Amino acid sequence: MKLCITGGGTGGHLMIAEALAEAAVADGNEVIFIGSTSGQDRKYFAQNSPFSHVYFLETTGVVNQKGLGKLKALLKVLRAFFQARKILKKHKIQATYSVGGFSAAPAAFAALSLFIPLFIHEQNAVEGRLNSLLKRYAKSFVSAYDEDSPIKGYPVKEIFYKKARLRTELTTIIFLGGSHGAKAINDLALSVAEKLQKMGINIIHQAGDFDYARVKQAYKEMGVEAELYGFTKELPELITRADLAVSRAGASTLWELTANGCPALFIPYPYAAGDHQYHNAQFIVKNGLGWCAREDEDLKSLLIKIVKNPQLQQKSEKLLSYTTKDVAAQMIKDVEEKINAS
């Protein structure tokens, strides 16, 4: 099978794309990627990707644009649509899998215009606008939060399962702000750093490229030793070493932590579309798998309270028993079966 995976913009979408590509390639399929010149797409897949070919088309988000900006964004999508049609024809693509995000629009619409079967994965508890628009045309619509989803669970890279472990003792905390970092999480980490060091708890911190210099200087002035990163693709290894995470609630990171058995305090990005990060985290909280707090709450006091009584083993056991393995492989098998049946 010749498969196109499209979507991106943020690390969350791209993690799904990578998990699907690895599963497809492992099953003997050829996979290409169509993304955008904007967002994180190039950083993830320009080199050392599982795809046979990668394409980055000039697009930007449309939903958050206004007036003339929205018109310009739509024109970029239209130009990229025709480019995507040529790419799909060139590689004789038999199916297209959209993982959402603005990067997915050109190839998703191009696939439909060429009568190439379209498959969609929705990563969040609140459906994205593009996915909601295209849902009715998809051969399969997969979501960990949708009771009617033909496949249950979330596609996570196999390494998070392979390195999964039961947490029983708190020796290391990891702070994760997402692809761009998060000032609220960075400030929280700095506010508790000295206390954590006195308690003998190690700090791993992904601060984001934009805030890296400030955070590095702050740790230096406090005399706190922290393993600090701006951006890194080594998160599977870093998460595995951690016993507790403080993180945004983007779906991919949330489910990667779950698959790995690492309990987390989730601090949702307050401006996410449809407040989807909050709803993602509530799914975890309601099942007793972790914690969630808004940015404007007393995060320092809450984190110290959690650190003093983390109930690590109880929550880690629940996390490890909750996730479903091989979701990406199931999604690829679903595509193969539907293509062969048509």
C-alpha positions, -999 to 999 in steps of 0.1 A, spaced: 0 0 0 11 35 -8 0 58 20 1 96 25 1 110 60 -7 146 63 -11 172 91 9 189 117 17 224 129 22 213 165 43 185 180 11 167 190 -1 161 155 34 152 143 39 126 170 8 108 157 21 111 122 54 95 132 37 67 151 15 59 121 44 60 97 65 36 118 36 12 120 29 14 83 66 9 73 69 -20 97 40 -36 79 58 -32 45 40 -1 32 55 30 15 46 62 33 50 99 23 43 130 44 27 163 33 30 191 59 36 228 60 66 252 59 50 267 91 49 252 125 70 223 137 68 201 106 103 207 92 119 204 126 104 169 130 107 154 95 132 173 74 158 147 84 158 111 97 121 105 93 103 71 86 89 86 54 102 78 19 95 114 8 85 145 27 69 177 13 64 210 31 38 233 14 34 270 22 3 272 44 -7 289 76 -36 285 100 -69 299 88 -92 298 119 -73 324 140 -69 349 111 -91 379 105 -101 400 75 -74 401 48 -52 377 68 -79 350 65 -82 356 27 -44 353 23 -43 321 44 -71 306 22 -53 315 -10 -22 297 3 -43 266 11 -57 267 -24 -23 268 -40 -11 240 -18 -42 220 -27 -31 219 -64 5 210 -53 -8 182 -31 -29 168 -60 3 165 -81 22 149 -53 -6 123 -46 -7 115 -83 31 112 -86 33 87 -58 1 68 -68 -12 72 -33 -39 47 -24 -50 63 9 -45 95 29 -45 97 67 -51 131 82 -38 137 118 -53 172 119 -39 207 122 -38 233 95 -11 214 77 -36 187 68 -60 208 47 -44 208 13 -37 170 11 -70 160 27 -90 180 2 -67 169 -26 -73 133 -17 -111 137 -17 -109 155 -51 -90 125 -65 -114 100 -49 -85 87 -27 -99 73 5 -95 96 35 -89 85 71 -89 109 100 -75 108 135 -88 134 161 -63 138 189 -83 160 212 -114 157 233 -128 187 214 -129 181 176 -108 204 155 -127 225 129 -111 208 99 -117 173 113 -154 182 120 -158 195 84 -142 164 68 -155 137 93 -185 128 71 -163 120 41 -138 98 60 -136 61 57 -127 59 94 -128 86 121 -106 75 150 -106 92 184 -96 81 219 -125 102 233 -153 91 208 -174 62 220 -183 54 183 -146 53 172 -139 20 154 -105 18 172 -101 26 209 -71 42 224 -44 66 211 -15 60 187 17 64 207 52 55 195 62 20 205 92 32 225 69 47 252 54 12 258 88 -6 256 103 18 282 72 19 304 78 13 341 60 14 374 68 44 395 72 38 432 95 65 445 98 102 435 134 110 427 130 130 394 104 155 381 102 165 344 87 199 334 72 199 298 59 230 282 52 216 247 68 224 214 73 261 222 77 258 259 53 275 284 62 304 306 37 294 333 53 260 336 88 275 334 80 299 362 65 271 383 97 250 379 118 280 390 96 287 419 100 252 434 135 244 422 154 252 454 129 233 475 131 203 452 169 203 453 168 204 491 144 174 490 169 155 468 146 155 438 163 159 403 149 183 377 145 176 340 132 207 322 122 213 285 118 251 286 113 259 249 138 276 227 123 311 233 126 310 271 157 288 274 183 316 281 162 332 308 155 298 325 191 288 323 203 320 339 177 317 367 189 282 376 224 294 376 217 323 399 199 300 423 227 275 423 203 247 412 214 219 390 188 211 364 190 191 332 177 218 309 166 217 272 151 242 248 137 216 223 146 179 222 134 148 204 147 126 232 115 129 252 109 91 254 142 86 273 136 117 295 101 108 304 111 73 312 137 86 337 111 108 354 88 97 382 64 127 379 56 152 351 44 187 351 30 193 316 7 210 292 -22 188 282 -17 184 245 -31 150 236 1 134 224 21 143 255 -8 133 277 -11 98 261 27 93 259 29 99 297 0 75 302 16 48 281 48 52 299 32 50 334 43 85 344 18 104 366 14 141 358 1 174 369 -15 189 338 -16 227 333 -37 233 301 -28 260 276 -56 285 283 -59 297 247 -62 264 230 -90 261 205 -122 251 223 -102 249 255 -94 213 243 -64 209 266 -85 213 297 -110 187 284 -81 164 275 -68 166 311 -103 162 326 -105 128 309 -74 118 329 -85 134 362 -120 118 362 -104 84 359 -80 91 389 -49 90 367 -35 124 374 -40 160 384 -51 192 365 -49 229 374 -55 262 356 -26 287 352 -42 312 375 -44 287 404 -18 285 432 4 261 412 34 262 436 13 251 466 -4 224 446 28 209 433 45 209 467 14 191 481 16 165 453 53 160 458 48 154 495 21 128 489 22 117 452 5 83 455 29 73 427 25 36 427 -13 37 428 -15 62 399 13 46 379 -4 12 381 -37 27 368 -19 44 340 -1 12 328 -34 -7 329 -54 19 311 -36 23 278 -41 2 247 -10 -10 229 -6 -12 191 -32 14 183 -11 28 154 -8 -8 140 -46 -12 143 -52 20 125 -29 10 96 -46 -25 95 -80 -7 93 -67 13 62 -54 -19 45 -86 -38 50 -108 -10 37 -85 -4 7 -85 -41 -2 -122 -43 2 -129 -14 -22 
